[in-house]
Amino acid sequence: MKIQVQKIVAWMPVLTALVIPVHPRFTVISLLLWVVGVLVLEVAWKVAISQQTRVAQEPLMDSSRWFGMWSILTFVLLACTLIWTESVEDGLLQLETKFSMLLIPLLFWHYQKRLGRIEKEKIVAAFLIGIGVFMCWRFMHALFSLEENAWRYDGLAGPFHPTYLGMYLVIVAVLNPLNEHWQKVHLFLSGLFVGLLASKAAWIIGCVIWSIEIIRLVRINKQFAWPYGVAIVLLLSGGWAGDQGRWQEFQQYVFSKDTSIESIHSGNEPLVVTKLQNEGPSENIGSSGGRVQAWNASWKVLTNHPLGVGIGDSQDVLNSFYEADGAHYARKKSMNSHSVWLQMGISSGWLGIVFLILWWGGTLRLAWIERNWHLIAWSMIWLLNGVLESLLELQQGVVPFIFITLVLCSGYLNRKEKGLLG
């Protein structure tokens, strides 16, 4: 029985990688099965201690120790903010969403202690298959639903936030071995899918990371470089088809020198873009302006509450600042901070921001020392997206981010094992 349970537990990371990109709720099931498997395995080890089969333990990379330790410490810090939060019930719900920051590092460390080397190639293959299944599902849904919106943005992303899904697609493209024809097709579909998602952050970061990958692979193995060029072209083509005013709205908001209200079209509804100085009851700005409203209000919360307002009160306090500032767009949508840095700052103050810097900054530093290009690329993706999104707000963000990072901390894939940084 012990051997059978051990084999089942050994496949749990692969199962988790398979279901992560299919549906956010599936990860709850896979992690629950993993935990149950670990408990049963530990009981089996104790019962059959005299017949215990020793395995060669895989030494933890420094990046794995650092990332896992600071993930746990950050979760503990957020839990401590319950002491001064007023909405304890909301705080507990938030901690439930973030519980994977504690759980997944413990599961990975247990795996490496009891079962040895993590099968990174199998995990990446499962992640590729999972995303491939998801893309086929969403394309088929768009084809048969006959709804125009099903081909772009949240209509295409389905149960996922478009920006989060874009992050999965960008990193899985970098991890793609490209040894088989279907893997190249997978990369091309990923490029098109990122474009159609109409996430401005995914467009920019995807082009940057894949361009770096092209430059890197030209120096290592040119046969793997050209598919990324095709993927970028497909991304731009998909972005042109799925944009429907989102990029124009971003440009107008960022580069417009006057404060006049300019109307453009996004989808089937007129989108009005205005500077924040023109605030008033009739204000109707686009997502870029709304994001700036969220940043302004979050900064005010942080400066007024340097210790944070607690994990349970963050949204309520933000909403009160939206109302005080006349930020009607952000208040109507009850927008979160739209920045992981400000998100941590609101809940746990400047100490939370310091924790975040140590957590991810230290991971990036160790990735560079270990010459682990995949971890460097993923850290860059996370840090850049973290400026624009509250990446620790949703379970579909927390679980994949912790899981993917710890996988990438576990050695390297065969194809890119040498000459990672040229």
C-alpha positions as CSV (number, residue, x, y, z in Angstrom):
1,M,0.0,0.0,0.0
2,K,2.8,2.4,0.9
3,I,4.4,2.0,-2.5
4,Q,1.0,2.6,-4.3
5,V,0.3,5.7,-2.2
6,Q,3.8,6.9,-2.9
7,K,3.3,6.6,-6.7
8,I,0.0,8.5,-6.4
9,V,1.5,11.3,-4.5
10,A,4.4,11.5,-7.0
11,W,1.8,12.3,-9.7
12,M,0.1,15.1,-7.7
13,P,2.3,18.0,-9.0
14,V,1.6,16.7,-12.6
15,L,-2.2,16.6,-11.9
16,T,-2.1,20.1,-10.4
17,A,-0.2,21.5,-13.4
18,L,-2.8,19.8,-15.7
19,V,-5.8,21.4,-14.1
20,I,-4.5,24.8,-13.2
21,P,-5.1,26.3,-16.7
22,V,-8.4,24.4,-17.3
23,H,-10.5,26.0,-14.6
24,P,-9.6,27.9,-11.4
25,R,-11.8,25.7,-9.2
26,F,-10.1,22.5,-10.2
27,T,-7.0,23.4,-8.3
28,V,-8.9,23.1,-5.0
29,I,-9.6,19.5,-5.8
30,S,-6.1,18.7,-6.9
31,L,-4.5,20.3,-3.8
32,L,-7.0,18.6,-1.5
33,L,-6.1,15.2,-3.1
34,W,-2.4,16.1,-2.7
35,V,-2.8,16.8,1.0
36,V,-4.8,13.6,1.6
37,G,-2.2,11.6,-0.2
38,V,0.6,13.2,1.9
39,L,-1.2,12.3,5.1
40,V,-1.9,8.8,4.1
41,L,1.7,8.4,2.9
42,E,3.1,9.6,6.2
43,V,0.9,7.2,8.1
44,A,2.2,4.4,5.8
45,W,5.8,5.5,6.5
46,K,5.2,5.3,10.2
47,V,3.5,1.9,10.1
48,A,6.2,0.4,7.8
49,I,9.1,2.2,9.2
50,S,11.3,-0.9,9.4
51,Q,10.7,-1.6,5.7
52,Q,11.1,2.1,4.6
53,T,12.5,2.5,1.2
54,R,15.1,5.3,1.1
55,V,15.1,7.7,-1.8
56,A,17.8,10.0,-2.9
57,Q,16.7,13.4,-1.6
58,E,16.8,16.3,-4.1
59,P,18.7,19.1,-2.5
60,L,16.6,22.3,-2.4
61,M,17.9,25.1,-4.6
62,D,18.6,28.3,-2.7
63,S,15.8,30.0,-4.7
64,S,13.3,27.3,-3.6
65,R,14.2,27.8,0.1
66,W,14.0,31.6,-0.2
67,F,10.8,31.7,-2.2
68,G,9.0,29.2,0.0
69,M,10.2,30.7,3.2
70,W,9.1,34.3,2.3
71,S,5.8,33.0,0.8
72,I,5.0,31.5,4.2
73,L,6.2,34.6,6.1
74,T,4.1,36.9,3.9
75,F,1.1,34.8,4.6
76,V,1.8,34.9,8.4
77,L,2.1,38.7,8.1
78,L,-1.3,39.0,6.4
79,A,-2.8,36.7,9.0
80,C,-1.4,39.0,11.7
81,T,-3.3,42.0,10.3
82,L,-6.5,40.4,11.5
83,I,-5.5,41.8,14.9
84,W,-6.3,45.3,13.7
85,T,-8.9,44.7,11.0
86,E,-12.5,45.4,11.8
87,S,-14.1,43.0,9.2
88,V,-12.6,39.8,10.6
89,E,-15.0,37.6,8.6
90,D,-13.9,39.2,5.4
91,G,-10.3,38.9,6.5
92,L,-10.7,35.2,7.0
93,L,-12.2,34.8,3.5
94,Q,-9.2,36.7,2.1
95,L,-6.8,34.4,4.0
96,E,-8.6,31.3,2.7
97,T,-7.9,32.6,-0.9
98,K,-4.2,33.1,0.0
99,F,-3.8,29.9,2.0
100,S,-1.8,28.3,-0.9
101,M,1.1,30.7,0.0
102,L,1.5,28.5,3.1
103,L,0.4,25.1,1.7
104,I,2.2,24.8,-1.6
105,P,5.7,25.4,-0.3
106,L,5.1,22.8,2.4
107,L,3.9,20.3,-0.2
108,F,6.9,20.9,-2.5
109,W,9.4,20.6,0.4
110,H,7.7,17.4,1.5
111,Y,7.8,16.0,-2.0
112,Q,11.5,16.6,-2.4
113,K,12.3,15.2,1.1
114,R,10.2,12.0,0.7
115,L,10.1,11.3,-3.0
116,G,13.3,12.9,-4.4
117,R,13.6,14.7,-7.7
118,I,10.6,16.7,-9.0
119,E,9.7,15.5,-12.5
120,K,9.8,19.0,-14.0
121,E,9.5,17.8,-17.6
122,K,6.3,16.0,-16.8
123,I,4.9,18.9,-15.0
124,V,5.6,21.3,-17.9
125,A,4.1,18.8,-20.3
126,A,1.0,18.6,-18.2
127,F,0.8,22.4,-18.1
128,L,1.1,22.5,-21.9
129,I,-1.7,20.0,-22.3
130,G,-3.9,21.8,-19.8
131,I,-3.6,25.1,-21.6
132,G,-4.0,23.4,-25.0
133,V,-7.3,21.9,-23.8
134,F,-8.4,25.3,-22.5
135,M,-7.6,27.1,-25.7
136,C,-9.5,24.5,-27.8
137,W,-12.5,24.7,-25.5
138,R,-12.6,28.5,-25.7
139,F,-12.1,28.6,-29.5
140,M,-14.9,26.0,-29.9
141,H,-17.1,27.9,-27.6
142,A,-16.6,31.1,-29.6
143,L,-17.2,29.3,-32.8
144,F,-20.5,27.7,-31.8
145,S,-21.8,30.4,-29.5
146,L,-22.1,32.9,-32.5
147,E,-21.3,35.7,-30.1
148,E,-18.8,38.3,-31.3
149,N,-17.6,39.0,-27.7
150,A,-16.7,35.3,-27.2
151,W,-13.7,35.8,-29.5
152,R,-12.0,38.4,-27.3
153,Y,-11.1,39.7,-23.8
154,D,-13.2,38.2,-20.9
155,G,-15.5,36.4,-23.4
156,L,-12.6,34.4,-24.6
157,A,-10.9,34.1,-21.1
158,G,-14.0,32.4,-19.7
159,P,-13.5,31.6,-16.0
160,F,-10.1,33.3,-15.9
161,H,-9.1,36.9,-15.5
162,P,-7.6,37.9,-18.9
163,T,-4.4,39.2,-17.5
164,Y,-3.7,36.1,-15.4
165,L,-4.4,33.9,-18.3
166,G,-2.1,36.0,-20.4
167,M,0.7,35.4,-17.8
168,Y,0.2,31.6,-18.0
169,L,0.4,31.7,-21.8
170,V,3.5,33.9,-21.9
171,I,5.5,31.7,-19.5
172,V,4.3,28.3,-20.9
173,A,5.5,29.5,-24.3
174,V,9.0,30.0,-22.9
175,L,8.9,26.6,-21.3
176,N,7.6,24.9,-24.5
177,P,10.3,22.4,-25.6
178,L,9.3,22.8,-29.3
179,N,10.6,19.3,-30.0
180,E,7.4,18.2,-31.7
181,H,5.2,19.7,-34.4
182,W,2.2,19.9,-32.0
183,Q,4.3,21.9,-29.5
184,K,5.0,24.5,-32.2
185,V,1.3,24.7,-33.1
186,H,0.7,25.1,-29.4
187,L,3.1,28.1,-29.3
188,F,1.4,29.7,-32.3
189,L,-2.1,29.3,-30.8
190,S,-0.7,30.8,-27.5
191,G,0.5,33.9,-29.5
192,L,-2.9,34.3,-31.2
193,F,-4.8,33.7,-27.9
194,V,-2.7,36.3,-26.0
195,G,-3.5,38.8,-28.7
196,L,-7.2,38.1,-28.6
197,L,-7.3,38.4,-24.8
198,A,-6.9,42.2,-25.3
199,S,-4.9,42.5,-22.1
200,K,-2.5,45.4,-22.7
201,A,-0.1,44.1,-20.0
202,A,-0.1,40.7,-21.7
203,W,0.6,42.2,-25.1
204,I,3.6,44.3,-23.9
205,I,5.1,41.7,-21.6
206,G,4.5,38.8,-24.1
207,C,6.4,40.7,-26.8
208,V,9.2,41.7,-24.5
209,I,9.8,38.2,-23.0
210,W,9.4,36.4,-26.3
211,S,11.8,38.8,-28.0
212,I,14.4,38.2,-25.3
213,E,13.8,34.5,-25.8
214,I,14.5,34.9,-29.6
215,I,17.7,36.7,-28.9
216,R,18.8,34.1,-26.3
217,L,18.0,31.1,-28.5
218,V,19.7,32.6,-31.6
219,R,22.9,32.3,-29.5
220,I,22.1,28.8,-28.3
221,N,20.1,26.9,-30.9
222,K,18.6,28.9,-33.8
223,Q,16.1,26.1,-34.7
224,F,14.1,27.0,-31.6
225,A,14.1,30.8,-32.2
226,W,11.9,31.3,-35.3
227,P,8.7,29.9,-33.8
228,Y,8.7,32.7,-31.2
229,G,8.9,35.2,-34.1
230,V,5.8,33.7,-35.6
231,A,4.1,33.7,-32.2
232,I,4.8,37.5,-31.8
233,V,3.3,38.1,-35.3
234,L,0.2,36.1,-34.3
235,L,0.0,38.0,-31.0
236,L,0.0,41.4,-32.9
237,S,-2.5,40.1,-35.4
238,G,-4.8,38.8,-32.6
239,G,-4.3,42.1,-30.8
240,W,-5.3,44.1,-33.8
241,A,-8.5,41.9,-34.2
242,G,-9.4,41.8,-30.6
243,D,-8.5,45.4,-29.5
244,Q,-11.7,47.3,-30.3
245,G,-10.4,50.5,-28.9
246,R,-8.6,49.3,-25.7
247,W,-5.1,50.3,-26.9
248,Q,-6.4,53.6,-28.3
249,E,-8.0,54.4,-25.0
250,F,-4.7,53.6,-23.2
251,Q,-2.8,55.9,-25.6
252,Q,-5.3,58.7,-25.3
253,Y,-5.2,58.6,-21.6
254,V,-1.5,58.4,-21.2
255,F,-0.4,60.8,-24.0
256,S,-3.2,63.3,-24.3
257,K,-2.0,66.8,-23.3
258,D,-5.4,68.4,-22.7
259,T,-8.2,67.6,-20.3
260,S,-11.0,67.5,-22.9
261,I,-13.4,64.5,-23.0
262,E,-12.7,62.4,-26.0
263,S,-15.1,59.6,-27.1
264,I,-13.9,56.4,-28.7
265,H,-15.5,53.0,-29.2
266,S,-14.6,49.9,-27.3
267,G,-16.7,46.9,-28.3
268,N,-20.4,47.8,-28.8
269,E,-20.5,50.7,-26.3
270,P,-19.0,54.2,-26.5
271,L,-16.1,54.7,-24.1
272,V,-15.4,58.2,-22.9
273,V,-11.9,59.1,-21.8
274,T,-11.1,62.0,-19.6
275,K,-8.3,63.3,-17.3
276,L,-8.9,62.9,-13.6
277,Q,-9.2,66.7,-13.1
278,N,-12.6,66.5,-14.9
279,E,-14.2,64.6,-12.0
280,G,-17.9,64.9,-11.5
281,P,-21.1,62.9,-11.4
282,S,-21.1,62.4,-15.1
283,E,-17.5,61.1,-15.3
284,N,-17.1,58.0,-17.4
285,I,-13.5,57.1,-18.1
286,G,-11.9,54.0,-19.5
287,S,-10.0,51.2,-17.7
288,S,-6.7,53.0,-17.9
289,G,-8.2,56.0,-16.1
290,G,-10.0,53.8,-13.6
291,R,-6.7,52.1,-12.8
292,V,-5.1,55.4,-12.1
293,Q,-8.0,56.3,-9.8
294,A,-7.3,53.0,-7.9
295,W,-3.6,53.8,-7.6
296,N,-4.3,57.4,-6.3
297,A,-6.8,56.2,-3.7
298,S,-4.5,53.3,-2.7
299,W,-1.6,55.6,-2.2
300,K,-3.7,57.9,0.0
301,V,-4.8,54.9,2.1
302,L,-1.1,53.8,2.5
303,T,0.1,57.3,3.5
304,N,-2.8,57.7,6.0
305,H,-2.4,54.2,7.4
306,P,1.4,53.3,7.3
307,L,0.7,50.1,9.2
308,G,-2.2,49.1,6.8
309,V,-5.9,48.8,7.5
310,G,-5.8,45.0,7.8
311,I,-6.6,42.3,5.3
312,G,-10.4,42.4,5.9
313,D,-10.9,46.2,5.5
314,S,-8.9,46.9,2.4
315,Q,-11.8,47.1,-0.1
316,D,-14.1,49.0,2.2
317,V,-11.5,51.6,3.0
318,L,-10.6,51.9,-0.7
319,N,-14.3,52.5,-1.6
320,S,-14.6,55.2,1.0
321,F,-11.6,57.0,-0.6
322,Y,-13.1,56.6,-4.0
323,E,-16.2,58.4,-2.8
324,A,-14.2,61.1,-1.1
325,D,-12.2,61.7,-4.3
326,G,-15.2,61.6,-6.7
327,A,-13.6,58.6,-8.4
328,H,-16.9,57.4,-9.8
329,Y,-15.6,54.8,-12.2
330,A,-13.5,53.0,-9.6
331,R,-16.3,53.2,-7.0
332,K,-18.9,51.9,-9.4
333,K,-16.7,48.8,-10.2
334,S,-15.4,48.6,-6.6
335,M,-11.9,48.3,-8.0
336,N,-9.1,46.8,-6.0
337,S,-5.7,48.4,-5.9
338,H,-4.7,47.0,-9.3
339,S,-1.1,46.8,-8.0
340,V,0.3,44.0,-5.9
341,W,2.6,46.5,-4.2
342,L,-0.3,48.8,-3.2
343,Q,-2.4,45.8,-2.3
344,M,0.2,44.7,0.2
345,G,0.6,48.2,1.4
346,I,-3.1,48.8,2.1
347,S,-3.5,45.5,4.1
348,S,-0.1,45.4,5.9
349,G,1.5,48.8,5.5
350,W,5.0,49.5,4.5
351,L,6.2,46.3,6.2
352,G,4.1,44.4,3.7
353,I,5.8,46.1,0.8
354,V,9.2,45.4,2.3
355,F,8.2,41.7,2.6
356,L,7.2,41.7,-1.1
357,I,10.5,43.2,-2.1
358,L,12.5,40.7,-0.1
359,W,10.3,37.8,-1.4
360,W,10.4,38.4,-5.1
361,G,13.5,40.5,-5.3
362,G,15.5,37.9,-3.5
363,T,14.1,35.2,-5.7
364,L,15.1,37.1,-8.8
365,R,18.6,37.6,-7.4
366,L,19.0,33.9,-6.7
367,A,17.6,33.0,-10.1
368,W,20.4,35.1,-11.6
369,I,23.1,33.5,-9.4
370,E,21.8,30.0,-10.3
371,R,21.7,30.9,-14.0
372,N,18.1,29.8,-14.2
373,W,16.6,31.7,-17.2
374,H,13.1,30.3,-16.8
375,L,12.9,31.5,-13.2
376,I,14.3,34.9,-14.3
377,A,11.7,35.2,-17.1
378,W,8.8,34.2,-14.8
379,S,10.0,36.6,-12.0
380,M,10.1,39.4,-14.6
381,I,6.6,38.5,-15.8
382,W,5.3,38.5,-12.3
383,L,7.0,41.7,-11.2
384,L,5.9,43.7,-14.3
385,N,2.3,42.5,-14.1
386,G,2.4,43.2,-10.4
387,V,2.6,46.9,-11.1
388,L,-0.7,46.8,-12.9
389,E,-2.7,44.0,-11.1
390,S,-3.3,42.9,-7.6
391,L,-1.8,39.4,-8.3
392,L,-2.5,38.1,-4.8
393,E,-6.1,39.0,-4.8
394,L,-7.7,35.9,-6.4
395,Q,-7.1,32.2,-6.0
396,Q,-6.5,31.8,-9.7
397,G,-3.6,34.1,-9.2
398,V,-2.1,32.9,-5.9
399,V,-2.2,29.1,-6.7
400,P,-0.5,29.2,-10.1
401,F,2.0,31.9,-9.1
402,I,3.3,29.9,-6.1
403,F,3.1,26.6,-7.9
404,I,4.9,27.7,-11.1
405,T,7.6,29.5,-9.2
406,L,8.4,26.5,-7.1
407,V,8.5,24.2,-10.2
408,L,10.9,26.6,-11.8
409,C,13.1,26.6,-8.7
410,S,13.5,22.8,-9.1
411,G,16.3,22.6,-11.6
412,Y,16.1,23.2,-15.3
413,L,14.5,21.7,-18.4
414,N,16.9,19.6,-20.6
415,R,16.6,21.8,-23.7
416,K,17.7,25.0,-22.0
417,E,19.9,23.5,-19.3
418,K,23.1,25.0,-20.6
419,G,24.0,28.5,-21.6
420,L,20.9,29.8,-20.1
421,L,22.1,33.4,-20.0
422,G,24.3,33.2,-23.1
